[in-house]
Amino acid sequence: MKKVINLFLITTALVIFSCNKEKEQNAIFTYRAVDGCSWLIQLPNGNLLEPVNLSDFNVTPYEGKKISIRYKVSDGASICMMGELVKLTSLKEK
């Protein structure tokens, strides 16, 4: 019985910690000259992300610039409304 409980606890811990990991994704910068918008991030599947903390990173965006990102979905609303609001946790230039 003790082995079953230990196995259950280990499995539960693995599931919890694996769900919290952010996946690194390739993406590109794209610019939208629409009211309230500026630099967005486009994922390979075409989805757009609107970073709320782009200024936290020492990067100069330009159209089509290849990057690698990690992010968490952010609560809130935006005037831009062109993509999902996200907080970047990592941004690397390629």
C-alpha atoms as one frame of an Amber mdcrd trajectory, in Angstrom:
protein
   0.000   0.000   0.000   2.852   2.351   0.828   4.335   1.829  -2.666   1.011
   2.726  -4.275   0.757   5.938  -2.258   4.356   6.900  -3.106   3.749   6.204
  -6.783   0.587   8.334  -6.673   2.427  11.240  -5.006   5.304  11.112  -7.489
   2.929  10.951 -10.464   0.871  13.857  -9.110   3.996  15.982  -8.581   5.213
  15.263 -12.114   1.869  16.254 -13.608   1.703  19.485 -11.604   5.240  20.582
 -12.426   5.027  19.614 -16.093   1.853  21.690 -16.531   3.546  24.819 -15.190
   6.428  24.775 -17.662   6.306  27.326 -20.415   7.209  26.120 -23.846   9.762
  28.084 -25.818   8.280  29.092 -29.156   9.687  30.577 -32.322   7.925  33.721
 -33.486   8.380  36.961 -35.409   7.683  40.615 -34.729   4.942  42.228 -36.765
   3.814  45.855 -36.716   0.167  46.927 -36.862  -0.428  50.611 -37.540  -3.899
  50.560 -36.014  -5.122  52.757 -33.145  -3.757  51.371 -29.882  -1.468  48.851
 -31.591   2.200  48.739 -32.319   4.459  45.697 -32.064   2.778  42.315 -31.929
   4.278  38.841 -31.951   3.124  36.335 -34.544   3.385  32.621 -33.821   4.021
  30.061 -36.587   0.320  29.110 -36.573  -0.621  32.733 -37.375  -1.927  33.637
 -33.908  -1.004  37.106 -32.683   0.194  37.956 -29.192   0.176  41.420 -27.673
   3.020  41.643 -25.146   2.294  43.859 -22.148   5.959  44.058 -21.089   8.000
  44.283 -24.289   9.932  47.234 -22.848  11.348  44.920 -20.147  13.636  43.378
 -22.780  16.618  44.960 -24.500  15.467  44.300 -28.059  14.804  46.520 -31.058
  11.829  45.086 -32.948  11.506  45.288 -36.704   9.039  43.711 -39.129   9.778
  40.022 -39.587  12.511  39.829 -36.943  12.849  36.233 -35.756  12.663  35.671
 -32.019  12.179  32.917 -29.497   9.764  33.559 -26.625   8.215  32.156 -23.485
   5.094  33.770 -22.089   2.132  33.578 -19.765  -1.372  34.708 -20.670  -2.125
  38.042 -19.019  -5.452  39.274 -17.689  -6.803  42.576 -18.844  -8.046  44.378
 -21.887  -6.421  46.324 -24.668  -7.431  49.018 -27.127  -5.574  47.115 -29.846
  -7.613  43.878 -29.571  -5.523  42.225 -32.299  -4.085  39.405 -30.211  -4.031
  37.663 -26.884  -2.494  39.730 -24.068   0.645  38.038 -22.757   3.457  38.715
 -20.311   6.775  37.667 -21.807   8.993  35.693 -19.446  11.778  35.234 -21.995
  12.650  36.836 -25.317  15.717  35.897 -27.364  16.765  37.228 -30.725  17.569
  34.630 -33.373
